[in-house]
Amino acid sequence: MDIIILPKASRSRNCIHLGTRAFFACLFLILTFLLLTVYGAYHFGMRTQFTVQQESLAQMQVLTKDWQARLERQQAMLAATTKQAEEGLGVLAQRLGYLQANVIRLNALGQRLIVYADLEQGEFDFTHPPAMGGPESRIGEIPKLSDFLATMEQLAQEITDRQQQLRLLETMLLEWDIQQAALPAGRPLHQGWLSSKYGYRTDPFNGRREFHNGVDFAGKAGTKILAVAAGIVTWVGKRSGYGRMVEINHGNGYVTRYAHNRKNLVQVGEHIVKGQVIALMGSSGRSTGPHVHLEVLHEGRTVDPLQFVRAVEDS
């Protein structure tokens, strides 16, 4: 094999003659050099890339650990906040149960007041329990906020309704108590006996049949005489046939008179409560012995006092 070399500066040429073995040896050397060059370049590139990847991986690991630490802190804060919220809801749930129990007791109280006042059941409905609801939950489970708020709203409305009903019932009972206190009822003394009824009887002085406008309760002289109803004293003093007398106006057209007293203990204009001592039993005026003559007038006309006495005794 011949290799011809042509220099630039000269037109002459040089010829190198190589044998077959020399040619293949040179070719082998050239190929080996090329392979080593390529391998070195590849190895250098791979090493450089690996170094860059290692540095990037280290940076990613640092960032990952930093974010993991942040997430752990946030999870801890969230857990603490959740625990506080659950504890708060638990306390509020207990308070809610306490309020619901109070509403139930108010319902029971309202129902007893209705029975006591003898009102129609339809006017005040305390028989139904307070509104409660929500999904069924396991024992010890904290209620959801939405369910808790819904129950709170129902309870608030229930309490408002019960307050209105109880205020109205209180007003009615107050008026009822006032009316009952001002309505003649009971006996005008603790110890004594009925000696003469209301209506026609034989007059003890002239023996003729005459109408008796009240009832007489006999007893010991000095026995305390009691007002059978609350009211205002409109008369204190002597009156023909009655002797010493006390007259009380109870309103609603009712007036009571207590006659033949030994001593009157109240004054005109004085406010009297039911059962108050107003006089001492005597025999003043047209009387045959110690007793109290009780009259009840309604709208200016006498009525039988025994109906009011018996109303209390029968009850």
PyMOL commands that set and color helices and strands:
alter all, ss='L'
color gray80, all
select helices_A, chain A and resi 20-117+145-182+306-314
alter helices_A, ss='H'
color red, helices_A
select strands_A, chain A and resi 2-5+14-17+193-196+199-202+209-212+215-218+224-226+231-239+243-251+254-264+271-272+277-281+291-298+301-303
alter strands_A, ss='S'
color yellow, strands_A
deselect
rebuild
show_as cartoon
